[in-house]
């Protein structure tokens, strides 16, 4: 090959690589969240539990995401996310590799359309912004009937509209994939949100159909809003669940038919640029079983850097009558994981690092 030809080939290769780099990108990212916790009234209801606790504020995960410019304002995108437990290195979801996201899709000025394993709009638009996270310290989506306030589903197609005048809408449909029926075992989720300056509002409706495709296995209505002024953010959200019968949740297959509602009110205050404190009150009422639960929670976040944060959680749960909710599950095997009518206190200290 002549020198001229070699130089031409090198220039062409360099040019093509530059185009590829400009048009596509792949990002590796993740979160490691772990620490030490103490909880009373665990085990048989009279024991305390101390040890390393994973996912104090949120589930640890790592993943790959990417985008490719297809031209004309259209982009291809994908997201693969795996959850894991830092304390033992195991996957957090029974051996499923990409347990926290696994989808591919297209985006343009008309919106984003994706297909795969995806979170519902409750998790996208209400958890964190209105319903505060904190897996080890009490949260509305840890209550028995409200698992779907933060839920991920298989076999879904999801559309998210562009933002118009501060408003955005979305719809998701999950196929039951049963032969001869498009509705058997299916689910759908409709949602909307609005953001204008300090005001944020969001609402979502979920419905899961039973094996016949004609009845409702589970319905969930979720609404909430927040308002920010200065260093203070006020949050208020509510959810109403209608559980149709056994099998409504993968995590609680023995769930019986019941109706319940839950309310969470909270405030976040930035004491400094590095330290933010939060206080929450959660109330749950099961109208079918006539029992209720109350959670009081304090959360402190201190940023050591843009990526590393110290986390402190203190929560107190009080069950009335036959309620069996728990901050940390016990060995009772009851729905909710707790001992009927028992209170529980949990303290967790940890570190959260993102990359």
Secondary structure, DSSP 8 states (H G I E B T S, - for coil): --HHHHHHHHHHHHHHHHHHHHHEEEEEEEEEEEEEEEEEEETTTTEEEEEEEE-SSS--EEEEEEEEEEETTEEEEEEEEEEB-TTT--BSSTT-TT-SEEEEEEEETTEEEEEEEEE-HHHHHTBTTTB---TTS--GGGSGGGGGGG-EEEEEEEEE---BTTEEEEEEEE---BTTBSSTT-EEEEEEEEEETTEEEEEEEEEEE-TTSSSEEEEEEEEEEEEEETTEEEEEEEEEEEE-STTS-SS-TT--SEEEEEEEEEEEEESSSSEEEEEEEEEEEETTTTEEEEEEEEEEEEESSSSEEEEEEEEEEEE-TT----SS--SS--TTSS-TT-EEEEEEEEEEEE-
